[in-house]
Amino acid sequence: MSTHSLYAWKRKFAKTASGETEKDAEIRRLKRELARVSEERDILKKATAYFARDAK
């Protein structure tokens, strides 16, 4: 195992100051982004239905 590999592994699995790993932080970020995008999608679906009703 090279020194670079060891440092890469340590960085990947090291805990941050708050006690979470980088992977945990990425999962939290992705969940927040998914919630935001889902909310935007729901708003657009409602707006599409509203404007489609007015077009008739």
PyMOL Python script that loads the backbone (N, CA, C, O; Angstrom):
from pymol import cmd

cmd.read_pdbstr("""\
ATOM      1  N   MET A   1       0.853  -1.168   0.000  1.00  0.00           N
ATOM      2  CA  MET A   1       0.000   0.000   0.000  1.00  0.00           C
ATOM      3  C   MET A   1       0.902   1.235   0.000  1.00  0.00           C
ATOM      4  O   MET A   1       1.823   1.347   0.810  1.00  0.00           O
ATOM      5  N   SER A   2       0.632   2.128  -0.892  1.00  0.00           N
ATOM      6  CA  SER A   2       1.458   3.326  -0.962  1.00  0.00           C
ATOM      7  C   SER A   2       1.018   4.343   0.081  1.00  0.00           C
ATOM      8  O   SER A   2      -0.078   4.251   0.634  1.00  0.00           O
ATOM      9  N   THR A   3       1.865   5.291   0.337  1.00  0.00           N
ATOM     10  CA  THR A   3       1.553   6.360   1.283  1.00  0.00           C
ATOM     11  C   THR A   3       0.341   7.152   0.813  1.00  0.00           C
ATOM     12  O   THR A   3      -0.512   7.546   1.609  1.00  0.00           O
ATOM     13  N   HIS A   4       0.283   7.377  -0.494  1.00  0.00           N
ATOM     14  CA  HIS A   4      -0.857   8.123  -1.052  1.00  0.00           C
ATOM     15  C   HIS A   4      -2.169   7.389  -0.798  1.00  0.00           C
ATOM     16  O   HIS A   4      -3.167   8.006  -0.425  1.00  0.00           O
ATOM     17  N   SER A   5      -2.168   6.073  -0.999  1.00  0.00           N
ATOM     18  CA  SER A   5      -3.375   5.279  -0.766  1.00  0.00           C
ATOM     19  C   SER A   5      -3.807   5.349   0.688  1.00  0.00           C
ATOM     20  O   SER A   5      -4.996   5.449   0.991  1.00  0.00           O
ATOM     21  N   LEU A   6      -2.845   5.296   1.569  1.00  0.00           N
ATOM     22  CA  LEU A   6      -3.152   5.364   2.987  1.00  0.00           C
ATOM     23  C   LEU A   6      -3.787   6.706   3.344  1.00  0.00           C
ATOM     24  O   LEU A   6      -4.781   6.745   4.069  1.00  0.00           O
ATOM     25  N   TYR A   7      -3.231   7.794   2.848  1.00  0.00           N
ATOM     26  CA  TYR A   7      -3.803   9.111   3.126  1.00  0.00           C
ATOM     27  C   TYR A   7      -5.183   9.264   2.490  1.00  0.00           C
ATOM     28  O   TYR A   7      -6.076   9.867   3.086  1.00  0.00           O
ATOM     29  N   ALA A   8      -5.364   8.724   1.288  1.00  0.00           N
ATOM     30  CA  ALA A   8      -6.670   8.793   0.630  1.00  0.00           C
ATOM     31  C   ALA A   8      -7.712   8.028   1.442  1.00  0.00           C
ATOM     32  O   ALA A   8      -8.834   8.501   1.622  1.00  0.00           O
ATOM     33  N   TRP A   9      -7.337   6.846   1.930  1.00  0.00           N
ATOM     34  CA  TRP A   9      -8.249   6.046   2.741  1.00  0.00           C
ATOM     35  C   TRP A   9      -8.581   6.768   4.044  1.00  0.00           C
ATOM     36  O   TRP A   9      -9.737   6.819   4.466  1.00  0.00           O
ATOM     37  N   LYS A  10      -7.557   7.318   4.667  1.00  0.00           N
ATOM     38  CA  LYS A  10      -7.758   8.029   5.939  1.00  0.00           C
ATOM     39  C   LYS A  10      -8.684   9.217   5.750  1.00  0.00           C
ATOM     40  O   LYS A  10      -9.566   9.454   6.575  1.00  0.00           O
ATOM     41  N   ARG A  11      -8.489   9.974   4.660  1.00  0.00           N
ATOM     42  CA  ARG A  11      -9.336  11.137   4.376  1.00  0.00           C
ATOM     43  C   ARG A  11     -10.776  10.701   4.118  1.00  0.00           C
ATOM     44  O   ARG A  11     -11.716  11.370   4.550  1.00  0.00           O
ATOM     45  N   LYS A  12     -10.949   9.588   3.419  1.00  0.00           N
ATOM     46  CA  LYS A  12     -12.284   9.111   3.068  1.00  0.00           C
ATOM     47  C   LYS A  12     -13.062   8.673   4.293  1.00  0.00           C
ATOM     48  O   LYS A  12     -14.263   8.923   4.384  1.00  0.00           O
ATOM     49  N   PHE A  13     -12.400   8.025   5.231  1.00  0.00           N
ATOM     50  CA  PHE A  13     -13.099   7.449   6.369  1.00  0.00           C
ATOM     51  C   PHE A  13     -12.882   8.192   7.682  1.00  0.00           C
ATOM     52  O   PHE A  13     -13.406   7.780   8.717  1.00  0.00           O
ATOM     53  N   ALA A  14     -12.132   9.256   7.654  1.00  0.00           N
ATOM     54  CA  ALA A  14     -11.873  10.005   8.883  1.00  0.00           C
ATOM     55  C   ALA A  14     -13.137  10.734   9.332  1.00  0.00           C
ATOM     56  O   ALA A  14     -13.951  11.175   8.521  1.00  0.00           O
ATOM     57  N   LYS A  15     -13.265  10.838  10.594  1.00  0.00           N
ATOM     58  CA  LYS A  15     -14.402  11.574  11.142  1.00  0.00           C
ATOM     59  C   LYS A  15     -14.075  13.066  11.143  1.00  0.00           C
ATOM     60  O   LYS A  15     -12.936  13.476  11.365  1.00  0.00           O
ATOM     61  N   THR A  16     -15.114  13.863  10.888  1.00  0.00           N
ATOM     62  CA  THR A  16     -14.937  15.308  10.951  1.00  0.00           C
ATOM     63  C   THR A  16     -15.041  15.750  12.399  1.00  0.00           C
ATOM     64  O   THR A  16     -15.239  14.922  13.288  1.00  0.00           O
ATOM     65  N   ALA A  17     -14.911  17.028  12.643  1.00  0.00           N
ATOM     66  CA  ALA A  17     -14.973  17.559  14.006  1.00  0.00           C
ATOM     67  C   ALA A  17     -16.323  17.245  14.654  1.00  0.00           C
ATOM     68  O   ALA A  17     -16.399  17.062  15.869  1.00  0.00           O
ATOM     69  N   SER A  18     -17.391  17.183  13.849  1.00  0.00           N
ATOM     70  CA  SER A  18     -18.711  16.908  14.405  1.00  0.00           C
ATOM     71  C   SER A  18     -18.961  15.412  14.587  1.00  0.00           C
ATOM     72  O   SER A  18     -20.022  15.023  15.075  1.00  0.00           O
ATOM     73  N   GLY A  19     -18.004  14.570  14.204  1.00  0.00           N
ATOM     74  CA  GLY A  19     -18.137  13.140  14.415  1.00  0.00           C
ATOM     75  C   GLY A  19     -18.742  12.386  13.246  1.00  0.00           C
ATOM     76  O   GLY A  19     -19.030  11.197  13.383  1.00  0.00           O
ATOM     77  N   GLU A  20     -18.945  13.016  12.119  1.00  0.00           N
ATOM     78  CA  GLU A  20     -19.514  12.312  10.973  1.00  0.00           C
ATOM     79  C   GLU A  20     -18.456  12.151   9.883  1.00  0.00           C
ATOM     80  O   GLU A  20     -17.513  12.939   9.803  1.00  0.00           O
ATOM     81  N   THR A  21     -18.612  11.158   9.072  1.00  0.00           N
ATOM     82  CA  THR A  21     -17.669  10.940   7.991  1.00  0.00           C
ATOM     83  C   THR A  21     -18.069  11.800   6.788  1.00  0.00           C
ATOM     84  O   THR A  21     -19.176  12.336   6.735  1.00  0.00           O
ATOM     85  N   GLU A  22     -17.164  11.919   5.839  1.00  0.00           N
ATOM     86  CA  GLU A  22     -17.479  12.668   4.622  1.00  0.00           C
ATOM     87  C   GLU A  22     -18.641  12.017   3.887  1.00  0.00           C
ATOM     88  O   GLU A  22     -19.465  12.703   3.282  1.00  0.00           O
ATOM     89  N   LYS A  23     -18.703  10.700   3.942  1.00  0.00           N
ATOM     90  CA  LYS A  23     -19.793   9.982   3.291  1.00  0.00           C
ATOM     91  C   LYS A  23     -21.132  10.362   3.924  1.00  0.00           C
ATOM     92  O   LYS A  23     -22.113  10.585   3.215  1.00  0.00           O
ATOM     93  N   ASP A  24     -21.174  10.435   5.252  1.00  0.00           N
ATOM     94  CA  ASP A  24     -22.401  10.832   5.944  1.00  0.00           C
ATOM     95  C   ASP A  24     -22.813  12.250   5.561  1.00  0.00           C
ATOM     96  O   ASP A  24     -23.994  12.528   5.354  1.00  0.00           O
ATOM     97  N   ALA A  25     -21.841  13.133   5.471  1.00  0.00           N
ATOM     98  CA  ALA A  25     -22.129  14.517   5.098  1.00  0.00           C
ATOM     99  C   ALA A  25     -22.674  14.580   3.672  1.00  0.00           C
ATOM    100  O   ALA A  25     -23.595  15.349   3.395  1.00  0.00           O
ATOM    101  N   GLU A  26     -22.114  13.782   2.772  1.00  0.00           N
ATOM    102  CA  GLU A  26     -22.592  13.753   1.385  1.00  0.00           C
ATOM    103  C   GLU A  26     -24.010  13.203   1.322  1.00  0.00           C
ATOM    104  O   GLU A  26     -24.830  13.711   0.557  1.00  0.00           O
ATOM    105  N   ILE A  27     -24.310  12.193   2.095  1.00  0.00           N
ATOM    106  CA  ILE A  27     -25.666  11.633   2.131  1.00  0.00           C
ATOM    107  C   ILE A  27     -26.654  12.684   2.621  1.00  0.00           C
ATOM    108  O   ILE A  27     -27.732  12.840   2.046  1.00  0.00           O
ATOM    109  N   ARG A  28     -26.293  13.403   3.678  1.00  0.00           N
ATOM    110  CA  ARG A  28     -27.178  14.465   4.187  1.00  0.00           C
ATOM    111  C   ARG A  28     -27.408  15.531   3.134  1.00  0.00           C
ATOM    112  O   ARG A  28     -28.536  15.990   2.956  1.00  0.00           O
ATOM    113  N   ARG A  29     -26.344  15.938   2.424  1.00  0.00           N
ATOM    114  CA  ARG A  29     -26.462  16.953   1.381  1.00  0.00           C
ATOM    115  C   ARG A  29     -27.376  16.467   0.264  1.00  0.00           C
ATOM    116  O   ARG A  29     -28.220  17.221  -0.219  1.00  0.00           O
ATOM    117  N   LEU A  30     -27.215  15.229  -0.143  1.00  0.00           N
ATOM    118  CA  LEU A  30     -28.039  14.689  -1.222  1.00  0.00           C
ATOM    119  C   LEU A  30     -29.505  14.557  -0.806  1.00  0.00           C
ATOM    120  O   LEU A  30     -30.399  14.777  -1.624  1.00  0.00           O
ATOM    121  N   LYS A  31     -29.757  14.206   0.432  1.00  0.00           N
ATOM    122  CA  LYS A  31     -31.142  14.137   0.919  1.00  0.00           C
ATOM    123  C   LYS A  31     -31.793  15.515   0.921  1.00  0.00           C
ATOM    124  O   LYS A  31     -32.963  15.649   0.563  1.00  0.00           O
ATOM    125  N   ARG A  32     -31.036  16.549   1.324  1.00  0.00           N
ATOM    126  CA  ARG A  32     -31.577  17.912   1.293  1.00  0.00           C
ATOM    127  C   ARG A  32     -31.892  18.329  -0.132  1.00  0.00           C
ATOM    128  O   ARG A  32     -32.942  18.912  -0.398  1.00  0.00           O
ATOM    129  N   GLU A  33     -30.973  18.026  -1.057  1.00  0.00           N
ATOM    130  CA  GLU A  33     -31.179  18.389  -2.453  1.00  0.00           C
ATOM    131  C   GLU A  33     -32.376  17.639  -3.036  1.00  0.00           C
ATOM    132  O   GLU A  33     -33.152  18.217  -3.798  1.00  0.00           O
ATOM    133  N   LEU A  34     -32.535  16.368  -2.692  1.00  0.00           N
ATOM    134  CA  LEU A  34     -33.674  15.585  -3.164  1.00  0.00           C
ATOM    135  C   LEU A  34     -34.988  16.184  -2.663  1.00  0.00           C
ATOM    136  O   LEU A  34     -35.956  16.273  -3.417  1.00  0.00           O
ATOM    137  N   ALA A  35     -35.024  16.589  -1.415  1.00  0.00           N
ATOM    138  CA  ALA A  35     -36.235  17.201  -0.861  1.00  0.00           C
ATOM    139  C   ALA A  35     -36.565  18.498  -1.590  1.00  0.00           C
ATOM    140  O   ALA A  35     -37.730  18.763  -1.883  1.00  0.00           O
ATOM    141  N   ARG A  36     -35.553  19.306  -1.884  1.00  0.00           N
ATOM    142  CA  ARG A  36     -35.778  20.569  -2.590  1.00  0.00           C
ATOM    143  C   ARG A  36     -36.294  20.323  -3.995  1.00  0.00           C
ATOM    144  O   ARG A  36     -37.242  20.975  -4.433  1.00  0.00           O
ATOM    145  N   VAL A  37     -35.678  19.387  -4.704  1.00  0.00           N
ATOM    146  CA  VAL A  37     -36.074  19.103  -6.079  1.00  0.00           C
ATOM    147  C   VAL A  37     -37.479  18.487  -6.112  1.00  0.00           C
ATOM    148  O   VAL A  37     -38.265  18.778  -7.013  1.00  0.00           O
ATOM    149  N   SER A  38     -37.786  17.649  -5.141  1.00  0.00           N
ATOM    150  CA  SER A  38     -39.126  17.057  -5.071  1.00  0.00           C
ATOM    151  C   SER A  38     -40.178  18.135  -4.843  1.00  0.00           C
ATOM    152  O   SER A  38     -41.255  18.091  -5.437  1.00  0.00           O
ATOM    153  N   GLU A  39     -39.872  19.094  -3.990  1.00  0.00           N
ATOM    154  CA  GLU A  39     -40.800  20.195  -3.732  1.00  0.00           C
ATOM    155  C   GLU A  39     -41.001  21.037  -4.992  1.00  0.00           C
ATOM    156  O   GLU A  39     -42.126  21.421  -5.309  1.00  0.00           O
ATOM    157  N   GLU A  40     -39.922  21.321  -5.705  1.00  0.00           N
ATOM    158  CA  GLU A  40     -40.031  22.075  -6.952  1.00  0.00           C
ATOM    159  C   GLU A  40     -40.887  21.323  -7.962  1.00  0.00           C
ATOM    160  O   GLU A  40     -41.724  21.923  -8.636  1.00  0.00           O
ATOM    161  N   ARG A  41     -40.683  20.011  -8.070  1.00  0.00           N
ATOM    162  CA  ARG A  41     -41.464  19.190  -8.994  1.00  0.00           C
ATOM    163  C   ARG A  41     -42.947  19.253  -8.659  1.00  0.00           C
ATOM    164  O   ARG A  41     -43.782  19.401  -9.552  1.00  0.00           O
ATOM    165  N   ASP A  42     -43.282  19.140  -7.364  1.00  0.00           N
ATOM    166  CA  ASP A  42     -44.678  19.178  -6.952  1.00  0.00           C
ATOM    167  C   ASP A  42     -45.321  20.524  -7.274  1.00  0.00           C
ATOM    168  O   ASP A  42     -46.475  20.581  -7.698  1.00  0.00           O
ATOM    169  N   ILE A  43     -44.571  21.604  -7.072  1.00  0.00           N
ATOM    170  CA  ILE A  43     -45.081  22.938  -7.388  1.00  0.00           C
ATOM    171  C   ILE A  43     -45.324  23.063  -8.885  1.00  0.00           C
ATOM    172  O   ILE A  43     -46.351  23.596  -9.303  1.00  0.00           O
ATOM    173  N   LEU A  44     -44.392  22.579  -9.694  1.00  0.00           N
ATOM    174  CA  LEU A  44     -44.552  22.655 -11.146  1.00  0.00           C
ATOM    175  C   LEU A  44     -45.718  21.807 -11.629  1.00  0.00           C
ATOM    176  O   LEU A  44     -46.417  22.208 -12.560  1.00  0.00           O
ATOM    177  N   LYS A  45     -45.948  20.650 -11.026  1.00  0.00           N
ATOM    178  CA  LYS A  45     -47.082  19.818 -11.404  1.00  0.00           C
ATOM    179  C   LYS A  45     -48.395  20.545 -11.120  1.00  0.00           C
ATOM    180  O   LYS A  45     -49.315  20.503 -11.937  1.00  0.00           O
ATOM    181  N   LYS A  46     -48.488  21.211  -9.970  1.00  0.00           N
ATOM    182  CA  LYS A  46     -49.698  21.953  -9.620  1.00  0.00           C
ATOM    183  C   LYS A  46     -49.894  23.135 -10.559  1.00  0.00           C
ATOM    184  O   LYS A  46     -51.015  23.414 -10.985  1.00  0.00           O
ATOM    185  N   ALA A  47     -48.807  23.830 -10.882  1.00  0.00           N
ATOM    186  CA  ALA A  47     -48.908  24.971 -11.781  1.00  0.00           C
ATOM    187  C   ALA A  47     -49.325  24.529 -13.180  1.00  0.00           C
ATOM    188  O   ALA A  47     -50.114  25.210 -13.835  1.00  0.00           O
ATOM    189  N   THR A  48     -48.807  23.410 -13.636  1.00  0.00           N
ATOM    190  CA  THR A  48     -49.172  22.885 -14.955  1.00  0.00           C
ATOM    191  C   THR A  48     -50.655  22.544 -15.000  1.00  0.00           C
ATOM    192  O   THR A  48     -51.339  22.868 -15.970  1.00  0.00           O
ATOM    193  N   ALA A  49     -51.151  21.895 -13.958  1.00  0.00           N
ATOM    194  CA  ALA A  49     -52.570  21.557 -13.906  1.00  0.00           C
ATOM    195  C   ALA A  49     -53.425  22.821 -13.874  1.00  0.00           C
ATOM    196  O   ALA A  49     -54.467  22.877 -14.527  1.00  0.00           O
ATOM    197  N   TYR A  50     -53.007  23.813 -13.137  1.00  0.00           N
ATOM    198  CA  TYR A  50     -53.749  25.071 -13.031  1.00  0.00           C
ATOM    199  C   TYR A  50     -53.831  25.786 -14.393  1.00  0.00           C
ATOM    200  O   TYR A  50     -54.905  26.213 -14.816  1.00  0.00           O
ATOM    201  N   PHE A  51     -52.688  25.904 -15.061  1.00  0.00           N
ATOM    202  CA  PHE A  51     -52.683  26.603 -16.338  1.00  0.00           C
ATOM    203  C   PHE A  51     -53.353  25.796 -17.446  1.00  0.00           C
ATOM    204  O   PHE A  51     -53.927  26.379 -18.365  1.00  0.00           O
ATOM    205  N   ALA A  52     -53.290  24.474 -17.375  1.00  0.00           N
ATOM    206  CA  ALA A  52     -53.973  23.636 -18.353  1.00  0.00           C
ATOM    207  C   ALA A  52     -55.477  23.800 -18.203  1.00  0.00           C
ATOM    208  O   ALA A  52     -56.197  23.782 -19.201  1.00  0.00           O
ATOM    209  N   ARG A  53     -55.964  23.957 -16.988  1.00  0.00           N
ATOM    210  CA  ARG A  53     -57.391  24.155 -16.745  1.00  0.00           C
ATOM    211  C   ARG A  53     -57.839  25.496 -17.294  1.00  0.00           C
ATOM    212  O   ARG A  53     -58.939  25.597 -17.839  1.00  0.00           O
ATOM    213  N   ASP A  54     -57.014  26.530 -17.165  1.00  0.00           N
ATOM    214  CA  ASP A  54     -57.359  27.858 -17.666  1.00  0.00           C
ATOM    215  C   ASP A  54     -57.325  27.917 -19.189  1.00  0.00           C
ATOM    216  O   ASP A  54     -58.003  28.762 -19.775  1.00  0.00           O
ATOM    217  N   ALA A  55     -56.573  27.065 -19.837  1.00  0.00           N
ATOM    218  CA  ALA A  55     -56.432  27.102 -21.291  1.00  0.00           C
ATOM    219  C   ALA A  55     -57.684  26.572 -21.998  1.00  0.00           C
ATOM    220  O   ALA A  55     -57.876  26.845 -23.183  1.00  0.00           O
ATOM    221  N   LYS A  56     -58.525  25.831 -21.307  1.00  0.00           N
ATOM    222  CA  LYS A  56     -59.719  25.244 -21.920  1.00  0.00           C
ATOM    223  C   LYS A  56     -60.814  26.244 -22.112  1.00  0.00           C
ATOM    224  O   LYS A  56     -61.882  25.899 -22.617  1.00  0.00           O
TER     225      LYS A  56
END
""", "prot")
cmd.dss("prot")
cmd.show_as("cartoon", "prot")
cmd.util.cbc("prot")
cmd.orient("prot")
